[in-house]
Amino acid sequence: MNVMIVDDNTIVRNGLQQFLPWSELGMQVSATASDGVEALALMRAHPADLVITDIRMPRMDGISLCRHLRTEFPGTELIIVSAYEEFAYARGAMELGVRHYVIKPIDEENLRLLKDILLDMKVQLEHRKRLYEDLYNGAMEQRLVTALKQRDQAFFATFFEDVPTEYEQLDIDMTSFCIK
């Protein structure tokens, strides 16, 4: 799983790169950038699965970067790490689907928090990847048919939580899910 770190502060960028156990997390830092413009160019050349970004940076801030990433790379997970605790920043991030907002400074406690967040995101990204693969290879259709025949309420209780919402990205002909 590829991660991009975006922060105009070199110490923070290098610190996140050095002090988180990336290989233990099953991740690697594939790119770093000092602002949103540089990050967007890097994403277009080599997309990352996860972007960790600051908010206030020159040329393009983190909120604008998240907005661009949501449009161009809707499946990319986003984490904001910022010194700004103002609710307006957090609200703007949440509106763009950012689920995690970690406040600087990145001390031991925040590193542990970030590590836990990354572990959770890894599980979610792997789960999403399996769902996409299931959708592509027809396994999801078979699971649906079986669940309907068995009237498996537990399956349907969690089904809609698990189905990806980025159907446009998958380019799937939804008529293939018609149950005969």
Helices and strands as residue ranges (DSSP letters): E 2-6, H 10-19, E 28-33, H 36-45, E 50-53, H 62-72, E 77-82, H 87-95, E 100-103, H 108-137, H 139-150, H 153-162, H 167-170, G 174-177
